[in-house]
C-alpha cells in the first residue's frame, strides 16, 4: 500500500505522521523525536493510540536532524515496508512568491532559504528535513506546504505596513501564519455548522504559539500575525505585539546586540517572561505565584483586545472557535476568554465547556462558541496527495522510504 509521510521538523524535535492512501487518507502512525542533540527520545503511536515505540538514544547517535531522519526512516522501513508516494513538509514561510503548496527541487529550496530571517526559529529546521531527503532520495517527491498560504489573497490594506511601498515590493508585508491549522478548522466548521462557517468567524489557535484569524465565508481577511512569528498575541516564549520603539531602545540605550534582542523576544518573553516560571499554561494555572496569575491575565486580556479588532475587520461576529493545545484542552482558559467576549454577546454553557463538547455556547449566546481540534498534518497530507496527483496524473508507485542508495 502506498503511503504519504508528513514531516514537521523543529530545531530540537521531529514530528511525523504516516498516512495510507486508499479511499482517502488513513493515519497509520504518529511519532516524535524530541531532544535532538541533547537527550534524544523517539515515541511512536499507532492510529489507535497504542504505543509502538519509546526509545532513548545517546546524544552522539542523534546529534542533528539528519541523524533523526535516519533513525525514523529505519523504523518506518522495518515496520511499514510498503512504498512511499511522497513526503509533505510543513514550511512556515512561503514569502511573497509561494501562494500554495509546491513540489520542491533544489531551485525551490534555495528560494525558500531567503525567508529564514522571517521565521528564524522554524524555517531552517523545516528546510533541513527537506534537504536531507533531497540529498539521499532525489527521486522521492517532496511537497512544501506553507503556513502563510491560507492568508494570501487578502486586501492590500490588510497586507501593508505604513512604510514606503518599495519595502512591500521587496516582501516586507503582513503575511499571517498558522494557515494550515486555520484551513483545517475552517473545513471542519463547514462540516459541523455550515451556516455559521459561511458567516463571520474568529478562530483562535491557542498553543505555545498563539494567533487569531478573522474569516469571512471561510476566507482569511485579517490575522494577528504579521511579518514574522513575533506579532500579535503573547505566546509561550514570544512577546507578541510590541512597540518597535522598544526594539530601538534595547539596541541603542541598553547596548544589546541583534542576536541578544532576538533571543529575548523569541525565547525569554511571552508567558515565560511575564511569569518568570514557565511557558506552560498548565503549570501557571496550578501555581499560586502572583506572577503566574498576572501572565494568564495578560494573555486573556490581549486575546480580548485582538478579538475586538478582528470583529471590527469583519463588521460583526457570528462565531468564535477555539483550537490548538490550550484552546482544545483548557476549559478554564476558554471560560476566562469567553467572559472577555461578553460584550460581543458570548455566553458559555459551563457544562458543555467542562466536558469539551464541540459546541460550548449557551442557548442565549448571540455568537456560537466552538471547540474544534486542529489537524495540520492531515491538511499537509491532503495537499501533498492533491499536488502529486495533479503533477503526475496519478498517484506515483512510490519508493522505499530513505533506503540507502545502492
Secondary structure, DSSP 8 states (H G I E B T S, - for coil): --EEEEEEE-SS-EEEEEEEESSSEEEEEEEEEESTTTS-EEEEEETTS-EEEEEE--TTTT-SHHHHHHHHHHHHHHH--S-EEEEEEEES--TTT-SS-EE--HHHHHHHHTTGGGSTTTHHHHHHHHHHHHHH-TTS-EEEEESSGGGTT--HHHH--SS-HHHHHHT-S-----HHHHHHHHHHHHHH-HHHHTSEEEEEEESSSEEEEEEETTEEEEES--SSTTSSS--SS---S--HHHHHHHHHTS---HHHHHHHHHHS-HHHHHHSS-S-HHHHHH---HHHHHHHHHHHHHHHHHHHHHHHHHTS-SEEEEEHHHHHH-HHHHHHHHHHTGGGT--B-HHHHHTT-SB-B-TT-SSEEEE----HHHHHHHHHHHHHHHHHSS----B-TT----
